[in-house]
Amino acid sequence: MAGSTRSSGNVIEFNVAEKHLLSHHHWIKRQPVTDLGHRVEEATLAVDRAALAVATQVLMGANVQATADDAGAAQGRALGPDVLETVTLAIIAAVRPAAAADYARGVKVIHGVSRVVEAFFTRFDVLLTPTMAMQTARIGELALSNPADATYGQRISRCVGYTQLFNASGNPAMSVPLGTASDGMPLGVQFAGRFGDEATLFRLAAQLEAARPWAERRPAVAAVG
């Protein structure tokens, strides 16, 4: 599901994978955008998320494996927990059984996703989503030294679920701190644009910052000792 806005050419679209996030966090608001004269509509960017997840795992994992293997060989060191973090080792272990054909299929999926995103932006100028499907993570929660279990996997998925798409397609995207969580931490709103059209995002960011400045909004600091 999504939502979009048009006015003076700019359209802001609103894609929500988990609809309850809106009412729960109260941080994706149309008002800051519509107040600036943009028209917001709901729309759907139809991407095969399961296929994209598999492709990303293979392509990213293969690059992590190649980098780690080359570094280990250059230093004459075996790859183990004394050299690499727990999650990095798990990524490498998961991708080692993959074949060259799996890599080629992953590339084809990424190319297909890019074409879907490109077609989407023939109708809209900008896509609006949450930056993450979670509030700001606590220090250490995303560390690669965590156990590589289902809890960590879900946490990472909530962290990158919205941003991953534009890493794959190559479209410019930005996170703007328009919201504030109950604990005072910033909540980002992601805006993505047409391929090569960073200028529209910069103009929109300037509009939003002028309308709702965030430089002075800072969470409380807890000092230790």
HUCOR-V861521 format. One record per helix or strand. SS is the DSSP state (H for helix, E for strand). FROM is the first residue (numbers start at 1). TO is the last residue. If there is no record, write none. Layout:
{{SS;FROM;TO} {SS;FROM;TO}}
//
This chain:
{{E;3;7} {E;10;14} {H;20;25} {H;31;34} {E;39;42} {H;49;75} {H;86;95} {H;100;120} {E;126;130} {H;150;160} {H;164;169} {E;173;180} {E;186;193} {H;198;211}}
//
